[in-house]
């Protein structure tokens, strides 16, 4: 630690204390560091908004921009319709659009992570703007004379250090387990601090919409609604055996989380087996340009995530969710590991052609079979013959494989 007097000390209390730190609209906050005049203004970070560019997506939208219907992973064309650039309009609301500068964002994130590692014995970094901290040995659930816990004071200390030393806002959730801490950090954004004490977990979770339970996505929420489960309390009271029959082990896990039961320990982040990104449409769409635009942005995002982790990949795939909620996946294997953002986009778009005429609710791109070992990339003379979805690598794909690695132009989407 830095020698400061902290608002909490270790005790013999056996209840774990977990903080989930989530940076608010991180990329937009970073841009405001460079341009303080953007404070309080609608800020959109993304690609494809310059004249002559036809494809792109929003990486981050500030909360001011979200009030006009702009959100992360949205096609840039939709964002511009909802909130024109200040340079292109003299009337009505307008936004400040900025390109993604991942190198700068990583510099800021490194400063934040230095504080987090200084404030906790164990830190699990989830992404460039999100992390779990186990601070059990640094503070306690003991209440002060003012009725607040030492744990709340410690979390505020972490928040204040990030704001004071780095200059960006963070929301922090504090709870006795990881899943509840995650829900708590999302509960009062932006710049929020929500503390859920061990005895209050069930009461805190019960009235929340079921999709706020960590791990429940839109598809699962729809299926749970069909079972009459609309809140976390409903999920907590549901029959775990029935949930297991419907959703497998994941159903029982979600039931436990809704009850506030989550015994996972905060562990340092290990290497992932795959990297993916998905984007849901507000309404189902069959628009070919919208689908291709979204997949192109997702592919660039995923490829940059892999590059930022020094990972290469052997498999590239897409996920297409069609009405009502049918999940379709397609993948293509390579003869060896590569790091090629252009190839990820090309293969993903090629796989998408099977669904060219279909209305979709959600699209996703994934790279898997990751390799972190140093070494040369594979020479892609052809696709692996063992994948049923593989095609011959003639034409532009084979030509692409002979090019040097390109730099992705869109990176991590954040919320």
C-alpha positions, -999 to 999 in steps of 0.1 A, spaced: 0 0 0 10 36 -3 11 43 34 -22 60 36 -46 54 66 -74 32 52 -110 32 64 -110 -6 72 -88 -33 86 -88 -70 85 -109 -89 110 -117 -125 118 -150 -122 100 -154 -152 77 -176 -135 52 -158 -127 19 -158 -91 7 -157 -87 -31 -157 -55 -50 -166 -54 -87 -151 -23 -103 -166 -13 -137 -154 18 -154 -182 40 -167 -183 45 -205 -145 40 -203 -135 51 -238 -156 82 -237 -141 90 -202 -106 86 -217 -115 110 -245 -127 135 -219 -93 133 -202 -78 146 -234 -106 171 -241 -120 184 -208 -145 205 -228 -163 172 -236 -174 168 -200 -212 167 -199 -215 165 -237 -227 136 -258 -196 116 -268 -195 87 -292 -164 66 -298 -164 43 -328 -155 39 -364 -171 46 -398 -185 81 -392 -162 100 -415 -174 110 -449 -169 83 -474 -169 55 -449 -197 30 -452 -193 6 -423 -186 9 -386 -200 6 -351 -202 24 -318 -176 13 -294 -188 34 -265 -215 60 -260 -215 84 -231 -247 85 -210 -255 118 -225 -254 102 -260 -275 72 -248 -303 96 -240 -307 100 -278 -307 63 -285 -270 57 -292 -255 26 -276 -225 3 -277 -222 -21 -307 -248 -1 -326 -241 4 -363 -227 38 -368 -253 47 -394 -280 43 -368 -260 64 -343 -256 92 -368 -294 91 -376 -302 95 -339 -274 119 -331 -257 138 -359 -221 150 -356 -216 185 -343 -196 192 -375 -225 184 -398 -255 201 -382 -264 235 -369 -298 226 -355 -310 202 -328 -290 178 -307 -255 168 -319 -227 145 -306 -190 146 -305 -176 116 -324 -141 103 -318 -121 74 -333 -110 45 -312 -75 50 -297 -68 17 -280 -32 25 -272 -43 55 -252 -71 36 -235 -47 9 -224 -24 35 -209 -53 48 -188 -64 13 -180 -29 4 -168 -30 33 -143 -64 21 -130 -52 -15 -127 -21 -3 -108 -45 12 -82 -66 -19 -81 -36 -42 -75 -25 -18 -48 -59 -20 -31 -65 -57 -31 -45 -89 -25 -63 -107 -54 -75 -90 -86 -93 -107 -114 -91 -85 -145 -122 -93 -167 -115 -67 -195 -98 -34 -201 -124 -17 -180 -137 -43 -155 -122 -62 -126 -131 -81 -94 -112 -75 -62 -111 -97 -31 -106 -72 -2 -115 -95 26 -81 -90 43 -82 -53 38 -115 -43 55 -145 -57 72 -183 -58 73 -182 -41 107 -205 -11 110 -192 23 121 -209 48 144 -226 63 114 -242 30 104 -221 24 74 -197 -6 71 -160 -4 69 -163 -22 36 -183 7 21 -156 31 32 -129 10 16 -148 8 -17 -152 46 -17 -115 49 -11 -109 28 -42 -133 48 -62 -119 81 -50 -83 70 -58 -93 61 -94 -110 95 -98 -83 115 -81 -52 98 -96 -65 88 -130 -93 111 -137 -120 87 -148 -152 76 -131 -159 41 -119 -190 23 -104 -183 -2 -76 -204 -30 -62 -196 -46 -29 -210 -79 -18 -200 -112 -2 -197 -129 -36 -188 -122 -72 -222 -125 -89 -239 -101 -64 -211 -76 -66 -215 -76 -104 -252 -68 -101 -245 -42 -75 -220 -23 -97 -246 -21 -124 -274 -10 -101 -266 27 -98 -245 38 -128 -228 60 -136 -203 68 -108 -223 45 -84 -214 28 -52 -238 0 -40 -230 -21 -10 -249 -54 -3 -242 -67 32 -242 -105 38 -276 -106 54 -292 -84 28 -283 -103 -4 -317 -121 -10 -337 -90 -2 -316 -69 -26 -318 -93 -55 -355 -104 -51 -373 -74 -68 -348 -71 -97 -358 -81 -132 -345 -116 -138 -322 -104 -166 -302 -85 -140 -291 -118 -124 -255 -123 -135 -254 -148 -164 -290 -143 -175 -291 -130 -211 -321 -119 -232 -327 -154 -246 -327 -170 -212 -348 -143 -198 -374 -149 -225 -374 -186 -217 -377 -180 -180 -406 -156 -186 -424 -185 -204 -421 -204 -171 -435 -174 -152 -401 -163 -138 -398 -126 -142 -378 -114 -112 -347 -127 -94 -371 -136 -65 -392 -157 -88 -360 -175 -99 -349 -180 -64 -382 -196 -55 -384 -218 -87 -378 -255 -86 -341 -261 -92 -348 -296 -106 -371 -281 -132 -346 -254 -141 -319 -281 -144 -342 -301 -168 -347 -270 -189 -313 -253 -188 -289 -280 -176 -263 -272 -150 -265 -236 -159 -301 -235 -147 -291 -247 -113 -263 -222 -112 -286 -193 -120 -310 -204 -94 -282 -203 -68 -271 -169 -79 -306 -155 -76 -306 -168 -40 -273 -151 -34 -253 -183 -33 -220 -181 -52 -190 -197 -36 -165 -189 -64 -133 -174 -53 -118 -144 -69 -88 -158 -88 -63 -141 -110 -73 -142 -147 -62 -172 -166 -59 -176 -203 -92 -179 -222 -101 -208 -245 -120 -185 -269 -129 -148 -274 -162 -136 -287 -185 -106 -290 -222 -104 -297 -246 -77 -306 -284 -78 -304 -307 -57 -326 -335 -37 -310 -358 -53 -335 -352 -83 -357 -338 -73 -391 -332 -89 -425 -313 -59 -437 -282 -73 -454 -261 -41 -449 -270 -39 -412 -260 -75 -407 -227 -72 -426 -219 -39 -408 -225 -54 -374 -204 -86 -382 -176 -65 -396 -174 -44 -364 -177 -75 -341 -149 -92 -361 -126 -63 -357 -134 -62 -320 -127 -98 -314 -95 -98 -335 -82 -68 -315 -91 -86 -282 -70 -115 -293 -41 -93 -304 -42 -74 -270 -37 -108 -253 -9 -119 -276 -32 -148 -287 -35 -165 -321 -65 -185 -332 -72 -216 -353 -110 -213 -357 -132 -184 -367 -170 -186 -363 -202 -168 -362 -234 -170 -342 -267 -161 -357 -299 -160 -336 -330 -161 -357 -367 -157 -346 -381 -169 -324 -348 -176 -306 -330 -202 -327 -293 -202 -322 -272 -211 -352 -234 -214 -352 -210 -219 -381 -172 -222 -379 -142 -226 -401 -109 -241 -390 -75 -230 -402 -44 -252 -407 -26 -234 -380 -28 -204 -356 -30 -169 -371 -33 -133 -360 -51 -116 -389 -80 -91 -383 -88 -89 -420 -91 -127 -422 -115 -128 -392 -138 -103 -409 -136 -120 -443 -143 -155 -429 -171 -142 -406 -188 -124 -435 -185 -155 -457 -201 -176 -430 -229 -150 -427 -239 -155 -463 -258 -186 -454 -282 -164 -435 -283 -136 -461 -321 -137 -465 -329 -145 -428 -342 -120 -402 -319 -120 -372 -322 -110 -336 -285 -112 -327 -251 -117 -343 -218 -128 -328 -182 -135 -339 -159 -159 -321 -122 -169 -324 -112 -201 -306 -86 -228 -304 -63 -201 -290 -26 -203 -289 -4 -181 -267 29 -197 -275 55 -176 -295 60 -188 -330 53 -182 -367 18 -180 -380 6 -208 -402 9 -204 -440 -27 -206 -451 -25 -226 -483 -59 -241 -476 -86 -248 -450 -85 -278 -427 -102 -307 -443 -117 -319 -411 -142 -292 -405 -176 -298 -421 -181 -260 -426 -148 -255 -443 -144 -244 -479 -114 -243 -502 -91 -213 -496 -90 -202 -532 -95 -166 -543 -94 -136 -520 -91 -156 -488 -59 -174 -499 -46 -140 -511 -54 -125 -478 -34 -151 -459 -3 -141 -477 -5 -105 -467 11 -92 -436 -9 -87 -405 -32 -57 -405 -42 -34 -376 -79 -36 -365 -96 -3 -364 -123 -11 -338 -116 -26 -304 -133 -35 -271 -169 -24 -269 -176 -13 -233 -207 -4 -214 
